[in-house]
Amino acid sequence: MKFLTCIVRQPCPEMVGGLSSGGLGIPDYGLALEQHKKYVEALEECGCKVIVLPADPAYPDSVFVEDTALLIGSAAILTRPGADSRKGETAGMKPVLQNHFMPVEEIILPGTLEAGDVLEVESHYYIGISERTNNEGAEQLIRILEKHGKTGSTVRLQKFLHLKTGVAWLGNNTLLLTGELRQALEFHNYERIEVDDDEQYAANSIMVNGTVIMPAGYPKTLNTLQDSGYKVLQVDTSEYRKLDGGLSCLSLRF
């Protein structure tokens, strides 16, 4: 799929108090701003026009725009974040999406769904059942997908925060994956590039117009991708990792 446009949101100073499983420290806001700038530059280098939304101080985690919407080509779907502190983020995203998509569908309560739990593989969508995405949210999404000629199925998570914490679609029937998802029967029929346990964070990479954008600092995964023939760009996302966020979380791509 060719991406022409990406939507990102500038991080707000309040991000230092964002959701985190802990252990990696408090983000450095100044460094996070610089890393976000480099991320935007990487998307632009891959041929995308980048729409940069202003920071939203009401929502510390609002830089992670991916969780607020799923873009499926023919429509946009507003999600229903499972974390209480993020429930209001979708309201600000709706008018942005209406500038580009019609219709804009919505997940409604009691469903919860964060798009970090949704992996697009051609016209099929794998939906992680996690602490943030429940069965009702997944069932609503599958009904919407079917209405638009697409399909969906669920993958139950035991450890990862989101499905895309541990898997990325690289095209050509190939997945980059790690951790518990190595054993997931749903992915056994794909070609697999496995990420070692000590570099699990690198599994959250994105394929953008023929280039894999991956987090910096994971040499084994970098070498494996390059040896497999992929063009790779590295972006440092260390400050976003402190908030359990990865590369895919920082943009909506269409």
C-alpha positions, -999 to 999 in steps of 0.1 A, spaced: 0 0 0 13 34 -10 10 60 18 6 96 7 -3 113 40 5 109 77 -11 126 107 10 132 138 5 152 169 31 174 186 39 160 221 28 182 250 49 190 281 24 170 301 36 138 284 61 134 313 31 122 333 17 99 307 7 63 312 37 39 318 43 5 331 74 20 348 110 11 350 125 33 323 123 67 339 105 99 331 107 112 296 129 142 288 105 165 270 131 184 251 146 152 238 111 139 229 105 170 208 137 165 189 129 128 184 94 137 171 109 161 146 132 133 133 103 109 131 84 134 109 115 139 87 117 101 83 81 99 71 88 128 47 119 110 34 96 81 26 75 103 4 46 113 28 30 146 34 29 150 72 0 169 89 13 180 123 -15 186 148 -9 209 178 -1 196 212 -31 188 234 -21 194 270 -54 179 282 -42 145 272 -6 135 282 -6 105 258 -22 123 228 11 121 209 2 85 203 -24 93 176 -25 58 162 -46 46 191 -74 70 183 -84 59 148 -81 31 123 -78 41 86 -90 14 62 -88 31 29 -125 35 22 -133 49 57 -119 60 90 -130 44 123 -128 64 155 -117 40 183 -128 39 219 -95 39 240 -95 15 269 -75 37 292 -97 62 312 -73 91 308 -74 87 270 -111 85 264 -115 121 253 -88 120 226 -110 108 198 -132 139 200 -103 161 188 -94 136 160 -129 133 145 -129 167 127 -94 161 114 -105 128 99 -137 143 84 -114 165 62 -101 133 45 -127 105 50 -164 100 46 -178 81 64 -161 83 98 -174 52 117 -171 49 155 -166 22 181 -192 27 209 -194 16 245 -193 -10 260 -167 -17 233 -132 -5 238 -106 -6 210 -72 10 205 -57 8 170 -23 -2 184 -41 -35 188 -50 -37 150 -26 -52 125 -35 -46 88 -25 -74 65 -38 -66 30 -76 -67 34 -76 -86 67 -72 -71 101 -59 -89 132 -73 -75 164 -55 -80 197 -77 -87 227 -58 -69 255 -62 -47 285 -71 -19 262 -92 -37 236 -121 -59 246 -142 -85 227 -171 -61 222 -148 -35 206 -133 -62 183 -167 -75 173 -179 -40 164 -147 -34 144 -152 -67 125 -188 -57 116 -176 -23 103 -148 -40 83 -172 -64 67 -194 -35 57 -164 -22 38 -155 -55 21 -127 -64 45 -123 -91 72 -111 -93 108 -102 -118 134 -89 -117 170 -56 -126 186 -56 -130 224 -27 -114 242 -12 -125 275 18 -102 279 20 -74 253 3 -40 259 -9 -40 223 -8 -64 194 16 -42 174 40 -41 204 52 -75 190 44 -77 153 47 -56 121 36 -62 86 64 -59 60 44 -69 29 51 -98 6 36 -123 31 62 -114 57 59 -104 94 84 -90 118 75 -105 152 87 -114 186 78 -127 221 45 -144 227 34 -139 191 60 -163 178 37 -190 191 4 -175 178 -12 -199 154 -27 -170 135 7 -161 121 22 -195 113 14 -193 76 35 -162 70 71 -157 63 86 -146 96 115 -124 106 119 -130 143 132 -104 168 153 -117 197 139 -112 231 165 -87 241 155 -65 212 117 -69 215 110 -32 212 123 -33 176 93 -54 165 72 -22 166 85 -10 132 65 4 102 68 -3 65 63 30 47 65 30 9 93 4 6 113 15 37 112 -1 71 113 27 98 126 11 130 137 23 164 174 31 167 196 10 190 187 -26 180 217 -38 159 207 -74 155 173 -66 141 188 -39 119 213 -64 105 186 -90 100 164 -67 81 192 -54 59 205 -89 52 169 -97 41 171 -70 15 151 -42 33 159 -5 31 159 7 67 157 41 84 163 43 121 147 68 144 154 72 181 122 69 202 138 63 236 116 89 253 84 74 239 95 39 250 93 53 286 56 57 280 52 22 265 49 38 230 66 28 198 71 39 162 37 29 149 19 47 178 31 81 166 13 84 133 -18 76 113 -9 67 78 -30 67 46 
